[in-house]
């Protein structure tokens, strides 16, 4: 058995190959990304999909209920496959890897951008441009709305982090209070 | 004086004999009859015999009876003298012993006083030592307690600071989160874009 990184990469490349072959890469990629973020935010759903005692059929039924008609069949089939393989726990990483592979195929890097509120298209473009300038390479962004950061933006490109959140500033102040 | 009496008795016998002779020859007796002092004076031969007998007896007594008597007497005198001397010695001894006893008694009293004084001193010293030790221990305990209290207080303060920090951050987060309106969010995002772009230019 390969290491986890290799495994995740293998799944991501397979998904990328299939989606590209089907000519539906952007849509599948975005739907999978959205679903992975939803899974990250919803503990009950995560538990249901990763519970080894629950039969795969039930898990697939849950997925069909959630995504049926709202996502492309390719996305649903990909998720079914991952869940059936018992890799629902690694879904987030697989999807991130897929996004990276997809971005790399377009000669750019992927930046995961978290904000407290949803961003307008103008803001997305401005952030994308700023991050491209800052990292010195073309960047694609995926936006995740995360109220826990309170305000501001944090972007992660690979191992690089551009943190401008209210949460991190407050934490910094808190540390200073503790140290005083 | 037996010798004198004997002589007298002999004299009386002479007298009696003389008187008996006088019965036959009253006249002769009357002319020869002694008178005055002569009545008691012995005849000369009688005196010689008496003296001789006296001397004989005296000699015999002096020779045989006196020495043992004198000896017994001397022994008795010696004995009495010895007893007296012994008594005197015993008395002296008793006096000496009494003096000794008195000295010993005084010594014993002094010794007892000394022991009592010593005991008092020892007890006093002991009391002082115990007191000093107790004071030292009490002081050490107080210092230790103070140190513990200080450490505990510091720890509590540190914990309190940490908690206050967490609470402050949490509260600030909530307050800020609620107070952030759309405009504030926009401004935060704009600031972020500016700062990230700036960092890129700086590179």
Interface residues (C-beta under 8 A of the other chain):
Chain A: X115 X116 X117 X119 X123 X126 X127 X129 X130 X131 X132 X133 X134 X135 X136 X147 X150 X151 X152 X153 X155 X162 X164 X166 X167 X170 X171 X173 X174 X175 X177 X178 X180
Chain B: X161 X162 X164 X165 X166 X168 X169 X172 X173 X176 X177 X180 X182 X184 X185 X188 X189 X191 X192 X193 X194 X195 X196 X197 X199 X200 X201 X203
